[in-house]
Amino acid sequence: MRSLALAGLVAITAAACAPADQFPSEPGKGVDVGFLPSERGLTDKTTGLIDLWNGSWVAALAVGVLVWGLTIWCIVAYRKRKNDDQLPVQLRYHVPLELMYTVVPVLMIGVLFFFSSKVTADFQDVTPSTQAAGTTSATGEINDEAKASDLEIEIYGKQWSWDFNYLTDDVYYSGDRISLTGKEGVEETLPTLYLPVDETVTFTLKSRDVAHAFWIPAFLYKVDILPGRTNTFQVTPQKEGVYSGKCAELCGEFHAEMLFNVEVVDRATYDAKMAELRDAGQTGRLGDELNRKYLVTQEDQH
């Protein structure tokens, strides 16, 4: 048993000390390796989220050290001594101590809530000039200090694919439903969302049928997509690359295959992709008329 434990310790140590290039990983693609959930500067928001992540860990470790220290101290200092048969002093309650047990955790949660909501609001708030009529951010507020949007993209989640309306460029992309194509998880057939690097994008999120969630793991942010509700968020991609996206809300049989890719490219490449959609006749916008409730109503009428 001792040799087995030693072998396990050696294996873990070797894995921890292995060069980073033995574990190739691209943020959002494959398995990310390391303590940090993404990389700083990937978007204009990831640095703040990573700081929140690190700060939460530091605070949790500080509390843990304090609790563990006091626990160990009590175990050692007040342990039962040899030939000590006396019953310790019994206390039914200790009001100051119980108040401390209540107030301190509430204060800790309040501090965590303050910093979490501050970082989250930075994603969700958009400028009045770019927020579409009838939409709300998840906070229900508008931040006058938010960046002016360079690009507006409307996204529809549907069982089980995605529609992307590039409103600024007046073109659209409609993903094929996995249930119709039978090509589950085939990389070449996944919908691809193109974003220009270093340009602020305002996303408007809607559902065509059931509850979905729009999630780009490398961006460290997820937004629910709910029927009858429109949510928005704003982000500026700052590093070119290909990142995975997925639905993060259980939405039926092919939920696990409701994937997409995000390609952050230079402006020239982005314009070329928009031109390809335009040349394919995919101009305009795919609106609510393709939502399930409207399609079902039309079928009933016929």
C-alpha positions as CSV (number, residue, x, y, z in Angstrom):
1,M,0.0,0.0,0.0
2,R,2.8,2.4,0.9
3,S,4.6,1.7,-2.4
4,L,1.3,2.3,-4.3
5,A,0.8,5.6,-2.6
6,L,4.4,6.6,-3.4
7,A,3.9,5.7,-7.1
8,G,0.8,7.8,-7.2
9,L,2.6,10.8,-5.7
10,V,5.4,10.5,-8.2
11,A,3.0,10.3,-11.1
12,I,1.1,13.4,-9.9
13,T,4.4,15.3,-9.4
14,A,5.6,14.4,-12.8
15,A,2.4,15.5,-14.4
16,A,2.5,18.8,-12.6
17,C,6.1,19.5,-13.6
18,A,5.7,18.4,-17.3
19,P,6.3,21.2,-19.9
20,A,3.1,23.1,-20.9
21,D,3.5,22.1,-24.6
22,Q,2.8,18.5,-23.7
23,F,-0.8,19.6,-23.1
24,P,-1.7,21.6,-26.2
25,S,-4.7,23.7,-25.6
26,E,-6.5,26.6,-27.2
27,P,-8.8,28.7,-25.0
28,G,-12.3,27.3,-25.6
29,K,-11.2,24.5,-27.8
30,G,-10.5,21.1,-26.3
31,V,-9.5,20.9,-22.7
32,D,-8.0,23.9,-21.0
33,V,-5.1,23.2,-18.7
34,G,-4.2,25.3,-15.8
35,F,-5.7,27.1,-12.8
36,L,-7.0,30.1,-14.8
37,P,-10.3,29.5,-16.7
38,S,-9.2,31.5,-19.7
39,E,-6.4,34.0,-20.6
40,R,-6.2,37.7,-19.8
41,G,-7.0,40.1,-22.6
42,L,-8.9,37.5,-24.7
43,T,-11.8,40.0,-24.6
44,D,-12.1,43.4,-22.8
45,K,-13.9,41.5,-20.0
46,T,-11.8,38.4,-19.3
47,T,-9.2,40.2,-17.2
48,G,-11.8,41.4,-14.8
49,L,-13.4,38.0,-14.6
50,I,-10.1,36.3,-14.0
51,D,-9.3,38.9,-11.2
52,L,-12.6,38.0,-9.6
53,W,-11.8,34.3,-9.9
54,N,-8.4,34.8,-8.3
55,G,-9.7,37.1,-5.6
56,S,-12.5,34.6,-4.7
57,W,-9.9,31.9,-4.3
58,V,-7.6,34.0,-2.1
59,A,-10.5,35.0,0.1
60,A,-11.7,31.4,0.3
61,L,-8.2,30.2,1.2
62,A,-7.8,32.9,3.9
63,V,-11.1,31.9,5.5
64,G,-10.1,28.2,5.2
65,V,-6.7,28.8,6.9
66,L,-8.5,30.7,9.7
67,V,-11.1,28.0,10.2
68,W,-8.6,25.2,9.9
69,G,-6.2,26.9,12.2
70,L,-8.8,27.5,14.9
71,T,-10.1,24.0,14.6
72,I,-6.6,22.5,15.0
73,W,-5.8,24.8,17.8
74,C,-9.0,23.7,19.7
75,I,-8.2,20.1,19.1
76,V,-4.7,20.4,20.4
77,A,-5.2,22.9,23.2
78,Y,-8.4,21.4,24.6
79,R,-7.7,17.8,24.0
80,K,-8.5,15.3,26.7
81,R,-5.4,14.8,28.9
82,K,-4.3,11.6,30.6
83,N,-6.0,11.0,33.9
84,D,-8.4,13.9,33.2
85,D,-11.9,12.6,34.0
86,Q,-13.6,15.9,34.7
87,L,-16.5,17.0,32.5
88,P,-15.6,20.3,30.7
89,V,-17.7,23.4,31.4
90,Q,-21.0,23.1,29.4
91,L,-22.3,26.3,27.7
92,R,-25.8,26.3,26.3
93,Y,-25.3,29.4,24.3
94,H,-22.9,32.3,23.8
95,V,-24.7,35.3,22.3
96,P,-21.7,37.3,21.1
97,L,-20.2,34.3,19.4
98,E,-23.5,33.3,17.7
99,L,-23.9,36.9,16.5
100,M,-20.4,36.7,15.0
101,Y,-21.2,33.4,13.3
102,T,-24.2,35.2,11.7
103,V,-22.8,38.6,10.8
104,V,-19.4,37.6,9.5
105,P,-20.7,35.2,6.8
106,V,-23.3,37.7,5.7
107,L,-20.6,40.3,5.3
108,M,-18.4,37.9,3.3
109,I,-21.3,37.0,1.0
110,G,-22.1,40.7,0.6
111,V,-18.6,41.5,-0.5
112,L,-18.5,38.6,-3.0
113,F,-21.9,39.7,-4.3
114,F,-20.8,43.3,-4.8
115,F,-17.7,42.4,-6.8
116,S,-19.5,39.7,-8.8
117,S,-22.5,41.9,-9.7
118,K,-20.0,44.7,-10.7
119,V,-18.2,42.5,-13.2
120,T,-21.4,40.9,-14.5
121,A,-23.0,44.3,-15.1
122,D,-20.0,45.3,-17.2
123,F,-21.0,42.5,-19.7
124,Q,-24.8,43.1,-19.6
125,D,-25.0,46.9,-19.9
126,V,-25.2,48.4,-23.3
127,T,-25.4,52.0,-24.5
128,P,-28.8,53.5,-25.2
129,S,-27.8,54.2,-28.8
130,T,-27.2,50.5,-29.5
131,Q,-29.8,48.7,-27.4
132,A,-32.6,47.5,-29.6
133,A,-36.1,48.6,-28.8
134,G,-38.0,46.3,-26.4
135,T,-34.8,44.6,-25.2
136,T,-33.4,44.5,-21.7
137,S,-30.1,43.6,-20.2
138,A,-30.1,40.9,-17.5
139,T,-29.7,43.7,-15.0
140,G,-32.6,45.6,-16.4
141,E,-30.5,48.8,-16.6
142,I,-28.6,50.8,-19.2
143,N,-25.0,52.0,-18.5
144,D,-24.3,55.4,-20.1
145,E,-20.5,54.6,-19.7
146,A,-20.7,51.5,-21.9
147,K,-18.8,51.4,-25.1
148,A,-20.5,52.5,-28.4
149,S,-21.1,49.4,-30.4
150,D,-19.3,48.8,-33.7
151,L,-21.4,45.8,-34.6
152,E,-24.8,44.4,-33.7
153,I,-25.6,40.7,-34.0
154,E,-28.9,39.1,-33.3
155,I,-28.8,35.5,-32.3
156,Y,-31.7,33.0,-32.3
157,G,-31.4,29.7,-30.5
158,K,-33.5,26.9,-31.9
159,Q,-33.7,23.1,-31.5
160,W,-31.0,22.3,-32.3
161,S,-28.9,24.9,-34.0
162,W,-28.4,28.7,-34.3
163,D,-29.4,31.6,-36.5
164,F,-27.1,34.6,-36.7
165,N,-28.4,38.0,-38.0
166,Y,-25.5,40.4,-38.7
167,L,-27.7,43.4,-38.4
168,T,-25.0,46.0,-39.1
169,D,-24.1,44.2,-42.4
170,D,-27.7,43.2,-43.2
171,V,-26.9,39.5,-43.8
172,Y,-27.7,36.3,-42.0
173,Y,-26.6,32.8,-41.4
174,S,-29.1,30.0,-40.6
175,G,-27.7,26.8,-39.1
176,D,-29.1,23.4,-40.1
177,R,-31.0,21.6,-37.3
178,I,-29.0,18.6,-36.1
179,S,-32.2,16.6,-35.9
180,L,-32.6,17.0,-39.7
181,T,-29.0,16.6,-40.9
182,G,-28.0,13.7,-38.7
183,K,-24.4,15.1,-38.5
184,E,-24.0,15.3,-34.8
185,G,-20.8,17.1,-33.7
186,V,-19.3,17.2,-37.2
187,E,-16.8,20.1,-37.0
188,E,-17.1,21.0,-40.7
189,T,-20.9,21.4,-40.4
190,L,-21.1,23.5,-37.2
191,P,-22.4,27.0,-37.5
192,T,-19.6,29.6,-37.4
193,L,-20.1,33.1,-35.9
194,Y,-17.6,35.6,-37.2
195,L,-16.4,38.5,-35.1
196,P,-13.9,41.3,-36.0
197,V,-11.1,41.7,-33.6
198,D,-10.9,44.8,-31.4
199,E,-14.4,45.9,-32.3
200,T,-17.2,46.1,-29.8
201,V,-20.1,43.8,-30.5
202,T,-23.6,44.0,-29.0
203,F,-25.4,40.7,-28.9
204,T,-29.2,40.4,-28.9
205,L,-30.4,36.9,-27.8
206,K,-33.8,35.3,-28.6
207,S,-35.3,31.8,-28.7
208,R,-37.4,30.3,-31.4
209,D,-38.8,27.5,-29.2
210,V,-37.6,26.5,-25.8
211,A,-35.1,27.7,-23.2
212,H,-31.5,27.8,-24.4
213,A,-28.2,29.4,-23.3
214,F,-25.5,31.1,-25.3
215,W,-22.1,30.3,-24.0
216,I,-18.6,30.9,-25.3
217,P,-16.4,29.3,-22.5
218,A,-13.3,31.2,-23.4
219,F,-15.1,34.5,-23.0
220,L,-16.1,33.4,-19.5
221,Y,-19.7,34.5,-19.9
222,K,-23.1,32.7,-20.4
223,V,-26.5,34.2,-21.1
224,D,-29.8,32.5,-20.9
225,I,-32.1,32.6,-24.0
226,L,-35.7,32.4,-22.9
227,P,-38.9,32.3,-25.1
228,G,-40.6,35.6,-25.1
229,R,-37.7,37.4,-23.6
230,T,-34.8,39.3,-25.2
231,N,-31.4,39.6,-23.5
232,T,-28.4,41.6,-24.5
233,F,-24.7,41.7,-23.7
234,Q,-21.7,43.5,-25.1
235,V,-18.1,42.4,-25.6
236,T,-14.9,43.3,-27.5
237,P,-12.8,40.3,-28.7
238,Q,-9.2,41.3,-28.5
239,K,-7.3,38.2,-29.8
240,E,-7.8,36.4,-33.1
241,G,-8.6,32.7,-32.9
242,V,-11.2,30.0,-33.1
243,Y,-13.3,29.3,-30.0
244,S,-16.0,26.8,-29.1
245,G,-19.5,27.8,-28.3
246,K,-22.4,25.8,-27.1
247,C,-25.9,25.7,-25.6
248,A,-25.6,25.4,-21.9
249,E,-29.3,24.8,-21.1
250,L,-30.9,21.4,-21.4
251,C,-33.2,21.8,-24.4
252,G,-34.1,18.4,-25.6
253,E,-32.8,15.3,-27.4
254,F,-29.9,16.9,-29.3
255,H,-28.9,19.5,-26.7
256,A,-25.4,18.1,-26.4
257,E,-24.9,18.6,-30.2
258,M,-26.1,22.3,-30.2
259,L,-22.6,23.6,-30.8
260,F,-21.1,26.4,-32.8
261,N,-17.7,27.9,-33.5
262,V,-16.6,31.5,-33.0
263,E,-13.9,32.9,-35.3
264,V,-12.3,36.2,-34.3
265,V,-10.7,37.6,-37.4
266,D,-9.3,40.8,-38.8
267,R,-11.6,43.3,-40.4
268,A,-10.7,42.3,-44.0
269,T,-11.5,38.6,-43.4
270,Y,-14.7,39.6,-41.6
271,D,-15.8,41.7,-44.6
272,A,-15.0,38.9,-46.9
273,K,-17.2,36.5,-44.9
274,M,-20.1,39.0,-45.0
275,A,-19.6,39.3,-48.7
276,E,-19.9,35.5,-49.1
277,L,-23.2,35.6,-47.3
278,R,-24.4,38.5,-49.4
279,D,-23.4,36.7,-52.6
280,A,-25.3,33.6,-51.5
281,G,-28.4,35.7,-51.3
282,Q,-28.6,35.6,-47.5
283,T,-29.4,39.3,-47.1
284,G,-31.8,40.8,-44.6
285,R,-32.9,39.3,-41.3
286,L,-34.5,36.1,-40.1
287,G,-37.1,37.3,-37.7
288,D,-39.7,36.0,-35.3
289,E,-41.8,34.6,-38.2
290,L,-39.6,31.5,-38.0
291,N,-40.4,30.9,-34.3
292,R,-42.1,27.6,-33.5
293,K,-45.3,29.2,-32.3
294,Y,-45.8,31.0,-35.6
295,L,-44.9,28.0,-37.7
296,V,-47.3,25.8,-35.8
297,T,-50.1,28.4,-36.2
298,Q,-49.5,28.5,-40.0
299,E,-49.6,24.7,-40.2
300,D,-52.9,24.6,-38.3
301,Q,-54.4,27.2,-40.6
302,H,-53.6,25.0,-43.6
